[in-house]
């Protein structure tokens, strides 16, 4: 089993919070594999993440909810702070982690008379590093996309536009929506086996804010950000709220899945740790945001020296990916750990 390395500085993703469901955990806990060097006591440090700590105690970090023992006598028992002490104990023969609250400095804020802890709870997985790798692209219906409002022209006659430019927008703008993202059609992902179109990608180019009311079907907008030069014809879609649950913690899918990497968002031939993949599994398969999948590389084909047969060696697990955006037939995921570069054609399955 590959041991997942620490994920320091990975995601601006969420503040920690774990909901524990005890009813189905006791039997599973009997099969938990503690890390060979798992400590009896661990003092939480500034910069730790829950995923880091999980990997300190467990061979399979995603099974943390099975070992975490909520202590009702501790204030905010689901939150862990630097300085807190985590004790490994055994209850009915099963390992459990029990929290002992450390000393937290408090500060008095003015002019209000109240006290607040100086330290913040550690995140499940820090989002700041992942933010640069999370794709804001979308999978769209091409016909519907081509009815979306679009950039008609620059207000100053520029052929190419970017952040800070004002532009004219034509099309059906939703009355109460002022914040839009700007897209251009990208790759159409096709199933290699049956040529089914799995999804049409729309590439995120920037963001715009509507700044004038409708006048003969035309509005004015300000381009507030851009990843590359924009041009007339680029489409606008309403800005979407994040699909990430702030109480999220990585977990295996609820169903057995078997799929493949069909694209790399870096547009290179290989993907490294913390880069994004597109896989041919989605909501119709039961995949959800926050699900973990193991990445496998196909085994090499060798010739048997005795029978002269060509034999394919078993696939090798090379990493873990975290699903962060799902569509009907496709999903985006970020590589959490990797022992060698990932590529189109790698398979993805439930972690074992």
C-alpha positions in Angstrom: 0.0 0.0 0.0 1.4 3.4 -1.0 1.8 5.7 1.9 0.4 9.1 1.2 2.9 11.9 1.9 2.0 15.0 3.9 0.0 17.6 2.0 1.5 20.8 3.4 0.0 23.8 1.9 -2.3 21.9 -0.5 -5.8 23.5 -0.7 -7.6 26.9 0.4 -10.4 24.3 0.6 -12.1 24.2 3.9 -12.0 24.6 7.6 -11.9 21.3 9.5 -15.1 19.7 10.8 -15.9 16.0 10.8 -19.3 14.4 11.4 -18.8 11.0 13.0 -21.3 8.2 12.4 -20.6 5.5 14.9 -23.2 2.9 13.9 -21.1 1.3 11.1 -17.6 2.0 12.4 -16.9 -0.5 15.1 -16.5 -3.5 12.9 -14.5 -1.6 10.3 -12.2 -0.2 13.1 -11.0 -3.8 13.8 -9.4 -3.8 10.3 -7.7 -0.4 10.6 -4.0 -0.5 9.9 -2.0 1.8 12.1 1.2 3.3 10.6 4.3 1.3 11.6 5.7 4.4 13.4 2.3 5.6 14.7 2.9 7.5 18.0 1.0 7.1 21.2 0.9 10.9 21.6 0.9 13.6 19.0 1.0 17.3 19.7 -0.6 19.4 17.0 1.7 22.0 15.4 1.0 25.2 13.5 0.8 24.4 9.8 -0.5 20.8 10.4 -3.5 19.7 8.4 -5.9 16.9 9.4 -4.8 14.9 6.4 -1.1 15.2 7.6 -2.1 14.0 11.1 -4.2 11.1 9.6 -1.2 9.9 7.7 0.9 9.9 10.9 -1.5 7.5 12.6 -3.0 5.5 9.7 -1.8 3.6 6.6 -5.1 4.7 5.0 -5.6 8.4 6.0 -9.1 8.6 4.6 -10.3 6.3 7.4 -9.7 9.0 10.0 -13.4 9.3 10.9 -13.3 5.7 12.1 -10.6 6.3 14.6 -11.5 9.8 15.8 -13.3 9.7 19.2 -15.4 12.8 19.8 -14.9 13.9 23.4 -18.2 15.5 24.6 -16.4 17.1 27.5 -14.2 19.2 25.2 -15.4 22.5 23.9 -15.8 22.3 20.0 -14.6 18.6 20.0 -14.6 18.5 16.2 -12.1 21.3 16.0 -8.4 20.7 16.5 -6.0 23.5 17.3 -2.2 23.8 17.4 -1.0 22.7 20.9 -3.8 20.2 21.3 -2.7 16.7 22.3 -4.0 13.6 20.4 -3.7 10.3 22.3 -3.9 6.9 20.7 -5.9 4.6 23.0 -7.8 1.3 22.6 -11.5 0.9 23.3 -12.9 -2.7 23.1 -9.8 -3.7 21.2 -10.1 -1.0 18.5 -7.7 2.0 18.2 -9.2 5.5 18.9 -7.7 9.0 18.9 -8.8 11.0 21.9 -8.4 14.8 22.1 -6.8 16.5 25.0 -7.3 20.3 24.7 -4.0 22.2 24.9 -3.5 25.7 26.2 -4.7 28.3 23.8 -3.8 32.0 24.3 -6.7 34.3 24.2 -6.8 38.0 23.3 -9.2 40.7 24.2 -10.6 42.7 21.3 -11.7 46.3 21.5 -14.0 48.1 21.6 -16.1 45.0 22.1 -15.7 43.2 25.4 -15.0 39.7 24.3 -12.2 37.1 24.1 -11.2 35.0 21.2 -8.6 32.3 20.7 -5.4 33.5 19.2 -5.0 30.3 17.2 -7.4 29.0 14.5 -8.3 25.4 14.1 -6.3 23.4 11.7 -7.9 22.8 8.2 -8.7 19.4 6.9 -6.6 20.0 3.9 -5.2 23.6 3.3 -6.6 25.1 0.1 -4.1 27.8 -0.7 -1.8 25.7 -2.7 -4.6 23.8 -4.4 -6.3 27.0 -5.5 -3.8 27.4 -8.3 -4.6 23.9 -9.7 -8.4 23.8 -9.2 -9.9 24.2 -12.6 -12.7 26.7 -13.0 -13.6 25.1 -16.3 -17.0 23.5 -16.8 -18.6 20.7 -18.7 -21.4 22.2 -20.8 -24.1 21.2 -23.3 -22.7 22.7 -26.5 -26.1 23.8 -27.9 -27.1 25.5 -24.6 -23.7 27.1 -24.3 -24.1 28.7 -27.7 -27.2 30.5 -26.6 -25.4 32.2 -23.7 -24.7 36.0 -23.7 -21.4 37.0 -25.3 -18.9 39.8 -25.7 -20.1 41.9 -28.6 -17.2 44.5 -28.7 -14.9 46.6 -26.6 -16.2 50.0 -25.6 -12.9 51.4 -26.9 -12.7 49.4 -30.2 -10.0 47.0 -29.0 -10.0 43.7 -30.7 -8.3 42.0 -27.8 -9.5 42.7 -24.2 -8.4 42.0 -20.7 -8.9 42.9 -17.0 -9.9 46.5 -16.6 -11.6 46.9 -20.0 -15.2 47.7 -20.4 -17.1 45.7 -23.0 -20.6 45.5 -24.6 -22.5 42.3 -23.8 -25.3 41.0 -26.0 -27.7 38.2 -25.1 -30.1 37.2 -22.3 -28.7 38.5 -19.1 -30.5 37.2 -16.0 -32.0 40.3 -14.3 -30.7 39.6 -10.7 -27.3 38.3 -11.8 -24.4 40.7 -12.1 -21.4 38.4 -11.7 -20.4 36.3 -14.7 -17.5 34.1 -15.8 -16.2 34.2 -19.3 -15.7 31.0 -21.3 -14.6 29.6 -24.7 -15.3 26.1 -26.0 -12.4 23.7 -25.4 -12.0 20.0 -25.8 -14.9 17.5 -26.5 -14.2 14.4 -24.5 -15.1 11.2 -26.3 -15.3 7.6 -25.0 -12.6 5.7 -26.9 -14.6 2.5 -26.9 -18.0 3.6 -28.3 -17.3 7.2 -29.5 -19.9 8.6 -27.1 -19.4 12.2 -26.3 -18.9 12.4 -22.5 -18.8 16.1 -22.2 -17.8 19.4 -23.9 -15.4 21.5 -21.9 -15.8 25.2 -21.6 -12.5 26.9 -20.7 -12.6 29.6 -18.0 -11.0 32.8 -19.3 -11.9 35.4 -16.7 -14.7 37.2 -15.0 -17.0 40.1 -15.7 -19.5 42.3 -13.8 -22.5 43.9 -15.4 -22.4 47.7 -14.9 -25.3 49.0 -16.9 -29.0 48.3 -17.5 -30.3 46.8 -20.7 -30.5 49.1 -23.7 -31.8 47.5 -26.9 -30.5 44.1 -25.9 -27.0 45.4 -25.1 -25.4 45.9 -21.6 -22.1 47.2 -20.5 -19.7 45.0 -18.4 -16.4 45.4 -16.7 -13.8 42.6 -17.1 -12.6 42.2 -13.6 -10.1 39.4 -14.2 -8.6 37.5 -17.2 -6.3 34.5 -17.6 -5.7 35.3 -21.3 -6.7 37.8 -23.9 -10.4 37.9 -24.5 -12.2 38.6 -27.8 -15.6 39.2 -29.3 -17.7 36.1 -29.2 -16.5 34.7 -25.9 -19.5 33.6 -23.8 -20.7 34.5 -20.3 -22.1 32.1 -17.8 -23.4 33.1 -14.3 -20.8 32.7 -11.6 -21.3 29.5 -9.6 -21.0 29.0 -5.9 -18.3 26.5 -4.7 -19.5 22.9 -4.6 -17.2 22.2 -1.7 -18.8 21.5 1.7 -16.8 23.3 4.4 -17.2 20.2 6.6 -15.6 18.1 3.9 -13.0 15.4 4.6 -11.7 13.1 1.8 -13.4 9.7 1.7 -13.7 6.7 -0.7 -16.7 6.6 -3.0 -19.8 4.9 -1.7 -19.9 2.5 -4.7 -17.2 0.5 -6.4 -15.9 2.5 -9.4 -13.5 1.7 -12.2 -12.6 4.4 -14.8 -9.8 6.1 -16.7 -8.0 9.3 -16.9 -9.1 10.9 -20.2 -7.5 14.3 -20.0 -5.0 16.5 -18.3 -5.9 20.1 -17.5 -2.3 21.2 -17.8 -2.5 20.2 -21.5 0.9 18.4 -21.2 1.6 14.8 -21.7 2.1 14.1 -18.0 0.6 15.4 -14.8 2.5 15.9 -11.6 1.4 16.1 -7.9 -1.2 18.8 -7.3 -2.2 19.0 -11.0 -5.7 18.2 -12.3 -7.0 15.2 -14.2 -10.3 14.6 -16.1 -11.8 11.1 -15.6 -14.6 9.3 -17.3 -16.6 8.9 -14.1 -19.3 11.3 -12.9 -22.5 11.8 -11.1 -24.3 9.0 -13.0 -21.7 6.6 -11.6 -22.2 7.8 -8.0 -19.0 9.8 -7.8 -19.2 12.9 -5.5 -17.1 15.9 -4.6 -14.6 14.8 -2.0 -14.3 11.2 -3.1 -10.8 9.7 -3.3 -9.7 7.4 -6.1 -6.4 5.5 -6.5 -4.5 6.0 -9.7 -3.1 3.0 -11.5 -0.6 2.6 -14.3 -1.1 -0.4 -16.6 1.4 -3.2 -16.2 4.1 -3.7 -18.8 3.6 -6.4 -21.4 6.4 -8.9 -21.3 7.2 -12.2 -23.1 7.1 -15.4 -21.0 10.6 -16.9 -21.4 9.2 -20.5 -21.2 6.0 -20.3 -23.1 6.8 -17.4 -25.4 3.4 -15.9 -24.6 2.9 -12.2 -24.2 1.8 -11.5 -20.6 0.6 -8.2 -19.2 1.9 -7.6 -15.7 -0.5 -6.3 -12.9 -1.3 -2.6 -12.8 0.7 -0.6 -10.3 -0.8 2.0 -7.9 1.0 5.3 -8.5 -1.0 7.8 -6.5 -4.2 9.2 -5.1 -6.6 11.8 -6.6 -9.3 13.9 -4.9 -12.5 14.6 -6.9 -13.3 18.3 -6.6 -15.9 18.9 -9.3 -18.4 16.4 -10.8 -20.6 16.5 -13.9 -22.9 13.8 -15.3 -20.3 11.7 -17.1 -17.0 13.4 -16.2 -15.2 14.7 -13.2 -12.2 16.9 -12.3 -9.8 15.7 -9.7 -6.5 16.9 -8.2 -3.5 14.6 -7.6 -2.8 14.4 -3.9 0.1 12.0 -4.0 2.1 10.5 -6.8 5.1 8.2 -7.2 5.5 8.8 -10.9 3.8 11.1 -13.4 0.2 10.3 -14.4 -1.0 10.2 -18.0 -4.1 9.8 -20.1 -5.0 6.1 -20.0 -4.2 5.5 -16.3 -7.0 3.8 -14.6 -8.7 5.0 -11.4 -10.4 2.8 -8.8 -11.5 2.9 -5.2 -8.5 3.0 -2.8 -7.7 -0.4 -1.4 
